[in-house]
């Protein structure tokens, strides 16, 4: 039973790290990347739909991304969603067939803003990991009486070690993304 609680917590913490890394990928480092649009939702016939389901992406050069909608009637909505995305800071151009997005050169101030966004995402991931730990501790406390106190104490120490390892994983990913963002 203890091993099930620990395995579940470890799996959820690993998922939190992966989600955080995916979130970090959605923040621009000055280069055009389809991953920036991965979580962007477009109001398509009244329902929020991920942009990746509505259009294809091409990258003709390092700073330009061409978005070709599968349904041309969604062109205006795609353009509106890109303009309203706070993490992009771009002005798309629409020629009636495609949406062209040119990523601007990042100023020092804009880079600092992106670092703040990434740090906020990292803190959200740390909170998620701590919530997993708290739930696992609650589950371990429920096992008191069924299992010996020594085993529960050992499991709690192991859980703390896993939590520290997961938080360190988030911090490492944050350092890499921060270095990428501040690189000129």
C-alpha positions in Angstrom: 0.0 0.0 0.0 2.8 2.4 0.9 4.6 1.6 -2.4 1.4 2.4 -4.3 1.1 5.8 -2.7 4.8 6.6 -3.4 4.6 5.3 -7.0 1.5 7.4 -7.7 3.1 10.5 -6.2 6.3 10.0 -8.1 4.3 9.6 -11.4 2.3 12.7 -10.7 5.4 14.7 -9.9 7.1 13.6 -13.2 3.9 14.7 -15.1 4.1 18.1 -13.4 7.7 18.5 -14.6 6.7 17.6 -18.2 3.8 20.0 -18.1 6.2 22.8 -16.8 8.7 22.0 -19.6 5.8 22.2 -22.2 4.7 25.5 -20.7 8.3 26.9 -20.9 8.3 25.9 -24.6 5.3 28.2 -25.2 7.4 31.3 -24.2 9.3 32.9 -27.2 13.0 33.2 -27.2 13.0 35.4 -30.3 12.8 32.6 -32.8 9.6 31.4 -34.5 8.5 28.0 -33.2 5.2 26.2 -33.7 5.4 25.2 -30.0 4.6 28.8 -29.1 1.1 28.3 -30.5 0.6 24.9 -29.0 -1.7 26.1 -26.2 -3.3 28.9 -28.1 -7.1 28.6 -28.4 -9.2 30.1 -31.2 -12.9 30.9 -30.9 -14.0 28.6 -33.7 -17.8 28.6 -34.2 -18.4 29.5 -30.6 -16.1 27.0 -28.9 -12.4 27.4 -28.0 -10.4 25.1 -30.3 -6.6 24.7 -30.2 -4.9 26.4 -33.1 -2.9 23.3 -34.0 -6.2 21.6 -34.9 -7.2 24.5 -37.2 -4.1 25.2 -39.2 -0.8 24.0 -40.5 2.5 25.7 -39.7 5.6 26.4 -41.9 8.8 28.1 -40.9 10.4 29.8 -43.9 13.1 31.4 -41.8 14.2 31.7 -38.2 11.9 34.5 -37.2 8.9 33.9 -39.5 6.1 31.5 -39.1 3.4 30.9 -41.8 0.0 29.6 -40.5 -2.3 28.1 -43.1 -5.8 27.5 -41.8 -7.6 24.4 -43.0 -10.8 26.4 -43.1 -10.3 29.9 -44.6 -13.3 31.3 -42.7 -11.4 30.9 -39.5 -8.6 33.3 -40.7 -9.9 36.4 -38.8 -10.4 34.4 -35.6 -6.9 32.9 -35.8 -5.5 36.4 -36.3 -7.5 37.8 -33.3 -6.3 34.9 -31.1 -2.7 35.6 -32.0 -3.0 39.3 -31.3 -4.7 38.7 -27.9 -2.0 36.2 -26.8 0.0 38.0 -24.1 3.0 35.7 -24.2 3.6 36.3 -28.0 3.7 40.1 -28.4 3.4 39.9 -32.2 1.3 41.5 -34.9 0.3 39.0 -37.5 -0.4 39.9 -41.1 -3.2 38.3 -43.0 -3.3 38.2 -46.8 -6.7 36.4 -47.1 -5.1 32.9 -47.4 -2.5 32.7 -44.7 -1.4 34.4 -41.5 2.2 35.4 -41.4 3.8 36.0 -38.0 7.2 37.7 -37.8 8.8 37.4 -34.4 10.2 40.7 -33.3 13.8 41.1 -32.1 13.6 40.9 -28.3 14.6 43.9 -26.4 16.2 43.6 -23.0 12.9 44.7 -21.3 10.9 42.1 -23.2 13.4 39.4 -22.3 13.0 40.3 -18.7 9.2 40.1 -19.0 9.5 36.7 -20.5 11.8 35.6 -17.7 9.1 36.7 -15.2 6.5 34.7 -17.1 8.7 31.6 -17.0 9.4 32.1 -13.3 5.7 32.3 -12.6 5.1 29.1 -14.6 7.9 27.4 -12.6 6.3 28.5 -9.3 2.9 27.0 -10.5 4.7 23.7 -11.2 6.3 23.8 -7.7 2.9 24.4 -6.2 1.5 21.4 -8.1 4.4 19.2 -6.8 3.8 20.3 -3.3 0.1 19.6 -3.6 1.0 16.0 -4.8 3.2 15.7 -1.8 0.5 16.9 0.6 -2.0 14.5 -0.9 0.5 11.6 -0.6 1.2 12.5 3.1 -2.5 12.5 3.7 -2.8 9.1 2.1 0.1 7.8 4.2 -1.5 9.2 7.4 -4.6 7.2 6.6 -2.5 4.0 6.7 -1.6 4.6 10.3 -2.7 1.5 12.3 -2.6 -0.8 9.3 1.2 -0.3 8.8 3.9 0.3 11.3 5.0 3.8 12.3 8.6 3.1 11.2 7.4 2.2 7.7 5.3 5.3 7.4 8.3 7.5 8.6 10.5 5.8 6.1 7.9 6.4 3.3 7.6 10.1 4.4 11.4 10.5 4.1 11.3 8.9 0.7 8.5 11.2 -0.4 10.4 14.2 0.8 13.4 13.1 -1.3 11.2 12.6 -4.4 9.7 16.0 -3.8 13.1 17.6 -3.6 14.2 15.8 -6.8 11.1 17.0 -8.6 11.5 20.6 -7.5 15.2 20.5 -8.5 14.0 19.2 -11.9 11.7 22.3 -12.3 14.6 24.6 -11.2 17.0 23.1 -13.7 14.5 23.5 -16.6 13.9 27.1 -15.4 17.6 27.9 -15.4 17.9 26.5 -19.0 14.9 28.5 -20.2 16.1 31.6 -18.4 19.6 31.3 -20.1 17.9 30.8 -23.5 15.7 33.9 -23.0 18.6 36.1 -21.9 20.9 35.0 -24.6 21.4 37.8 -27.2 
